[in-house]
């Protein structure tokens, strides 16, 4: 018997910042929603799942990373954004993504909502 998990409209994303003040971004695959766009780790929260548990699950599924401590940053519409420091664990991408990279402030695009939030977090981290 296959267990079906129903996603809600709630989304959790995380801005992972490395020790050089760069943000981890994931490149979506060709068949994903918004193909080939850069994205933050995270995704839809399932029914009967807390936002923290859903975020931890999504990060693990998409990157293989276990992020133990993350802080809430802000909510925009149905998306909750969190922040954590990247601790150099090896990244193992899921089938959903084709690549990853660390973006510094110069490489981040203020017109992209996920990258705009990343820039806001970098401003706070650098102070």
N, C-alpha and C positions, 0 to 999 in steps of 0.2 A: 504494500500500500504506500503510495507516494503522498507525502505531506505537502500541502499547498500553503504557501505563505502569501497573504494578501498585503500588498503595499498600501500605505496611506498617502495622502497628499503632502504630508510633512516630510521635509528633507533636512538632513544635517550634513554640513560640509566642514572640513577642517583645514586650517592654514598651518602647515608644518614648516617651521623656520629652522634652517640649519645654522651652524656656528659662524657662517659668513653672511648672515642676514639675507639668505635666499629662500624662496618659497618653492616647495615641491608642487609641480604641476604634472598632470597625467594627460596624455594625448588619447582622445577617444578613438575607437576603432571605426572602420568603414561602415559597419552595420549598426552602430550605436545611434541613439537619438543625438542629434547635433554631431554628426560624424566629423572626425579629424580636428575637432576643436580642443583647445587646452582646457582642462577642468581641474578642480580641486578634488582630493579624495573625499568620498562620502556618497550618500544617496538617500533613497526613500526609506522611511521608517515603516516597519511592518505593524499590522494590527496587534494590539496588546504588547507592544515593545516600548520600553522607555526610550527617550531621545538619546540618552547616554549609551544604552546597550546597542541601539541601532547604529549609532556613529561608530562605536568600537567594532561592531560586526562588519560594517561597510569598509572601514579602513583595512581590516584584516583580509576581507575578500578581495579587495582591489589591489593591495600592495604587499600583503603578507606581513605588514607591520603590526606590532602590538603596542598601542599607545595607552599608557596607564594613566597619565595625568593630562587632562585637557580642560581648558577654561572657556566658558561661554563668553562670546564677544558681542554679538548683536543678532537680531532677527530682522529679516527683510521679507515681508509677505509670509510665505510658507517655508522659508529657508532659515535655519538656525546656523550661525557660523561660530566655530570654536577655534581655539588657538592652542598650539603645543610646540615644544621644541623637538626637532628631529634628532634622534640620538645615534645616528649612523648604523642602524640595523640594515641588513641587506634588503633591497626592495625586489619583490617577486610579483610582477604584474599579472593580473588576471586576463582572461580572454577579452574583457571589455576594452582594454587599452593596448596601444601598440608601442608606446614609448613614454618615458618620463624625463623631466629635466628640472633643474633648480633655476628659478628666475630671480635675478636681482631687481632692484627698483627700476633700473634703466630698461629692462626687458619687459616689465609689466605694463599692460595697457589700461589706462584709467577709464576707457570707454567700455571695457568688459566688466560686468558686475562682480564676477568672482575675483578678478585681478584687482579691481578697485578696493574691495574689502581687504585683499592681501596687502595692498599699499597702505591702507589705514592701519593695519596691524604692524607692519614694518615701522611706521612712524612712531608707534608707541614702544616697540621693542628697542629702537635705537636711542630713545631718550634716557 
